[in-house]
Amino acid sequence: MGEPRRPDRVAESIREQVATFLSEGAKDPRIRGFVTVTAVEMTRDLRHANVFVSVMGDEAAIKATFQGLASVASHLRSMLGKTLRLRNAPEIHFKADESIAHASRIEQLLAQIRTDRDAVTGDVPAPAAGTDATAGEHPGPSSDDSPAQ
């Protein structure tokens, strides 16, 4: 019964190892900028690993980073085979993870909708959750107001 979960466990171990390698051991000068390993998907036979990475930077830096990642993939594969003690080390395929950029774009659009809506209706934005909407109206009792004993 534990067999279907093994690809998930191996994927998580690979994600940790690849992230450590990229932050500490990657010597390729093309791997620059802020590279984050967001997820790893394994095939059921553990032969292939799709490593999803998010790269911050301009288009040229992102393209160069993916070229650098492709060039270190074979070295990374052998390192993973030794570190994780797998019979067959998985083939590493780096893929762009657009979810962070996509989430940022959605947040931008929602903020624009809020500002447009407030401009049309003339509403003042409501206080954010967790803030005190009654601040300044009536202060609570202070230690000076308590009767002396």
HUWOQUI-V160576 format. One record per run of one state. SS is the DSSP state (~ for helix, > for strand, _ for the rest). FROM is the first residue (numbers start at 1). TO is the last residue. If there is no record, write none. Layout:
ss = <SS	SS>
from = <FROM	FROM>
to = <TO	TO>
//
This chain:
ss = <_	~	_	>	_	>	_	~	_	>	_	~	_>
from = <1	3	26	34	43	48	57	59	85	91	97	99	122>
to = <2	25	33	42	47	56	58	84	90	96	98	121	149>
//
